[in-house]
Amino acid sequence: MNRDNMNIDWANLPFGYFKTDCNIRFYHRDGKWSAGELVTDETITMHMAAPCLHYGQEAFEGMKAFQTRDGRIVIFRPSENWKRLQKTSERIFLPPMPEEMFVEAVKKVVAANIKYVPPYGTGASLYIRPFLIGVGAKVGLGPAPEYIFAIFVTPVGPYYKGGLTPVKAMVITEFDRAAPDGVGDCKVGGNYAAGLPGADHAKQHGYPVPLFLDPKEKKYVDEFGTSNFIAIKGDTYYTPSSKSILPSITNDSLRIIAADLGMKIERRPISIDEVSSFDEVGAVGTAAVITPICGINYQGKEMLFGSEEKAGPVITKLYQNLTGIQYGELEDKFNWLVEVR
Ligand SMILES: *Cc1c(COP(=O)(O)O)cnc(C)c1O
């Protein structure tokens, strides 16, 4: 791969859109998927009565590709994203797709944009965004007549330039992001617009991250705005179970690593009153892997977890183990990496 003359400051890229060479698209018509096409067009033309625009018939995924220490280009656990997309699709009547179609499409769009995979050592990565939308004209509520499945990629910089930086969160009780038997456990567009007032409320009060409670009783921890809640106490890894939490693949991976390191795993409803007893708290997801949470404001009082300057020891160890596998510095003992080349 030739990255000469690219002039990209990889280590300082934001988590944002950066134009690459192409994206891949599939069309679903008359019950069948078309072959995937690589296109350079960054826009999508659709009928103004498309159900994705009016009724939120839309699902997306997020994952990453990395260059490893030995120069390979790898994708992290794409089959897990395929599985989650199938679950989301079933819930909001989007058409299913074979695992091979999804994984091969991811490999193809990464291979076609391989010079945008940030070099090993910069801490940056290639973010991969698959999405599936209902298109065609439909005004009455019902599934769309046609669908588009597309994937774009964009290089993103490291979340943390000088080590893991803790932030504070605020519990949101005024707004929910999901309903008790709604779509909180699905990666669908509507959840995120619904989460905007909570995120804004937290920011207005000086907290970068919102923490949502279960929408039924407002008693148990659900998750942060766009990342799962994890906590450490002694040698136990805690994470809430709830019907309205998005099942994070990062959280799943960290639980597997924690168990392998000899930790105990507790996945159960976690009452907000129990949270002050934890030693370390983290927000986990693909974008940052783990954001250490050093404080949580609940009803005007702050619960504190360790130093405001650096992450606690267990969260640091978990972070190093997961990113070590992603960058090929540690053995891929769980077979998580899929090679593009
Ligand atoms: C995507 C997402 C996560 C993180 O999931 P990962 O698979 O780890 O990236 C967590 N919470 C919400 C609401 C999300 O949308």
The ligand as a Gaussian input file, in Angstrom:
#p B3LYP/6-31G(d) Opt

LIG

0 1
 C      -22.895000       1.132000      19.208000
 C      -23.312000       1.374000      20.603000
 C      -22.589000       0.890000      21.703000
 C      -21.255000       0.222000      21.559000
 O      -21.290000      -0.984000      20.859000
 P      -19.948000      -1.568000      20.266000
 O      -20.392000      -2.787000      19.516000
 O      -19.061000      -1.910000      21.395000
 O      -19.363000      -0.522000      19.395000
 C      -23.110000       1.085000      22.960000
 N      -24.281000       1.748000      23.164000
 C      -24.985000       2.246000      22.141000
 C      -26.256000       2.955000      22.422000
 C      -24.520000       2.079000      20.838000
 O      -25.210000       2.583000      19.823000

